[in-house]
Amino acid sequence: MRRQFRDTIMDLASQDAKIILILSDISVYLFNEFKDKYPDRFYNMGICENTLISIAAGLSSQGFFPFVHTIAPFATERSFEQIKLDMCYNQFGGNIVTCGASFDYAHDGATHHCYTDLAILRMLPGVEVIQPGSRRELDILLRSQYNNGKTTYFRLSDYPHDIAIPTEYVNVEFGKGIVLWDSSSKLTVMTAGPILGNVMKACRDLGVNLVYFHTIKPIDKELIARFKDTEILVIHDAFGLYEAICEVPNLSVSYHGLPDKFYEGYGTLQDARREIGLDTESIRSKICSTKEKLS
């Protein structure tokens, strides 16, 4: 997805001179072309994530459209106060685009894991929270939201889902969820972002409803309410989606995802998902056991 971010911002920057890119020693070489073409709109500030957010707020106050880009835990958890006060409280627009979602950096340990970002940022007034699961989703949502005057969070992953969602009947639109399967089932599985790959494979041939979100805030409450008479099982590799869904009243909803403990292993993303029960086999087992309780 980082390559799509590069491609999209290169195209946008050629048309909009107010776009400014601010990096923190992450993805620097990926943006060499941007640096060469727009040297006065490219800043690599080094490892000072809090300052990056404050700089973005200042640029926004002067009418620019800043993009801050670095690793998720450092841009969000470490810089939460700056996002809250410098950007949101002052109602300055700007874009925070991260990499290293959830356990993408499983090999670097707990300091580089990030699974609270969606949850904490969605609590801030006026913030938009987006978790695209594919390059196509990212391209569409970046273009539609980057200059709307709001603080917008884009949570990128280096492991997008490999599900080819048919473009002829699925319109990617900010704030709107997508019904992938409506099987008139008593069980509705809801998920978001790249974990869709595992979830969709796990659901195959089980005859459940499957709903997918790329926008966590504002969540598509109208779509969620459509399935209020079913049992809803939220499967997600972060906090935030479940909490957003639960804002819709009169639901019967449960969560399968992160346990109340740190993942202490080192390895690959697949290792982490297997350990915490978010591999395809574990997800399928959870769905089957939930279906049995409903029969």
N, C-alpha and C positions, 0 to 999 in steps of 0.2 A: 504493500500500500504506500510505502514511502516514495516509491518511484512514481506512483500515480499522483501523489501530492506534488512532487516536483513537476511533473508534466502539466498538471492543472494550473499550478501557480505561475509557471512560465507563460502559459497562454493568457492567463488573466493579467499578469504584469505587463504584457505587451499592449494591453488595451487600457490599463488603469495605472496611471503614474503614482497613485496614492498608496499602492501596496508596498509594504516594507517587510523584509524578512529578518528576524532576530534569532540567532542560534546560540547554543551553549555547548560548543565543541562536539555536537552530535550532528551527523549527516552533512558535515561541512563539504566534503568532496562531492557528495551527491548534487550539491547546489553550485558547483563551479561555474556552470553556464550562467546561472542567475547572477553570480558575483561578477563575472566578466561583462555581462550586458548591462547590469544595473549596479555598479559599484557604490553609488551613493544611496542605494536602498537595501544594502546588505550589511549586516552587522553580526560578527561572531564575538559575543561578549565573554566567552569563557564560562567557567563553572561558578556562576553567580545567579542562580535561577530566580531568587527573590527580586533581584535588580531587573532582570528581564521583564518581569510582569509590570514593575513600576514604570519602566521605560515605555512599554507598550501602552500603558494608560496615558502617559504624557503625550505620546505620538497621536493617540486617538483624540486627545483634547484639542489637538491642532488640525484635526480633519483627516488624518491618515488612517489606513486600514492595516494595522500591524498583524503579523503572524509570528507568534512565539513558538519555537519548536525545540523540544528536548525529551528526555526520558520521563515517562508518566509520573512516577512517585516524586520526582524532584520538582516538576512543574506544578503539581497539584497538592500533594500532602505537605511537602516542604513549603510551598508558596501559598498556602490557603489564605493566610491573612492578607497578603498583597492582592490576591484575586478578590477577596471579600471587600476590602476597603478602597484600594486604589482603582479598581475597575468597576465592581458592582455598585458600591455605595455612591460613587460619582457618576454612575450610568455612562461609563465610557465603553464604547464598543471595542472589539478586538477578538482575535482568534488565537486560541491555545491549541496547538496540534501536537500530540504526543505519540511516541512509539513505546514499545515495551509493555503492552497491555497485559494485565493479570500475571501470567507466568511465562511470557515470551522470553524473558531473561532468567529462566529457571536455573541456568548454570551459574548465575552470579549470586544466588542466595537471597535471603529475605530482604536485604536492603534494596534490591531491584525488583521485587515483586510489587504489584500494584493492583489491588482489587477493591479499594474503598473510594477511588476517585469519582466514579459515577454517582455514588451515594452522597458524598459530601458536597459535591458541586451542585447537585440538583436541589439542595436545600437553600442555596443562595438566591435571593430575589432577582428575577429577570434574566437568569442564566439559561442558555440553551445547551443541552447535553446530547451529543450525537455519538453513537457507536456504529460506524459503518462496518459491514462484514465483508465487503468486496470492493474492488477497485471502482466498479461502476457506481456503486452507492456513494463512495467518497467523492468522485468527480461531480456527480449531480448535486450533492449536498453542499460541497464547498462553493460551487458556483452560485447556488441560490441563497446562501446565508452569510458570506464573508463580509459584506458591506452593509449589513442591515442595522448597524448602530447598537448591537447587543454584544455582550460577552458570550462567545460561543466556544464550546469545548468539543474538539474532534479527537476521539480516542482511536488511534490507528493501531493495527497489528501487522506484524510481518508474516502472519499465518492466516490469511483470509480464508473464508470457507470456499470449498470447491464446488458449491452447488450452483448450477447454471439455472438461475431463476428466469423463466421465459419472459423476455422483454415485451412480447406482444400483448400480454395481459397484466403485467405487473408494472405499475407506474410508481417509481421511487419519488416520494414527495415528503418533504420535511413535515414532521409531526403526524404522519400517517403510518399505521402499521399495515402489515400485509398478511392476508389469509392465504396460506399456501395449500392447506387442505381443509375442507369443511365436509366431514364425513357424517354429519348428524350424530356424532358420538356423544356419550355422556362424559367423556374426558377430553379436555382441551389442553394441549401442551403449548406453553408460551416461552419464547426464547429471544435472544438478541445477539447481534454481532457474530464474530467468527465461529463461535461454538455451534452455530446452526449446522455446520458440516457434520459433527458427531450426532447432534440431535435428530436431524432428518434421516440419517442412516439408521439410527436406533428405532425411529418411529415406523419405518417402512413396513407395510403389510400388517400393521397393528390396528388399523381402522380408527385412528384418533384424529381429532382436529388439531391443526398445527398453525399457530399464529407467530409471526416474526416481526420484531421491531428493530429499526435502526436509529430511531429517535427515542431517547429515554425521557427527556423533558423538552417540550411538553409531550407527555405520554398520550396516546390515542385512546382516551377514555370511552369514546363512543364505540369503538371497535371492541374493547374489553367487555363493555356492558352487553354487547351482542351475545356473549357466551356466558352470561351470569347464571344461567340455569344449568350449567355443566360444572363438573369438578375441574378446577384449573390447577395444573401442575407447572410451576415456573422452574425452568432448568437454565441455569446461567452460571458463568464462571467469575462472577463479581457480585458485589452488593449494589443495589440501586434499582434494578429492574423490578424485583419482587416488591420492594417498598412502593415504587411508583404504581404498580398494578393494584396494590392493596388500598390505594386512595379511592378506588371505585367502590361504593358501598354494596353491601349484600352479596358478597362473593364467598364461595367456598374455595380457598386457595391454599396451596402448600408449596414449599420450596425444596428443590434438590440442587445443591451446589456446594458452596464452601462450608466446611465444618468450623466450629468455634475453636480453632487452634491454628497455629502457624504451620505452613508447609516447610519442613526443615531439611528436605532432601536437596540434592544437586543433580542436575541432569538436563533433560530436554523438556520441552513443553508437553510432549506426549507422556513422559514419565510423571510429571506433575499431575496431569489430568487422570492418569491411571491410579495414582496414589490417593487422590481425593474423590474418586468415583465419578469422573466426568469423561471417561473413555466411552466408546460406543456401547460396549457390552454392559457396563454398569448402568448407563442411562437406560438401556433397553430393559434391564432387569427391574429398575425402578418403575418404569412405565407399566410393565406387565403386572407387577404386584399391585399398583394403584388400580388398574383395570379390574383385577380380581376382586378387590374390595367393593367395587361398584356393581359387580354382577350379582 
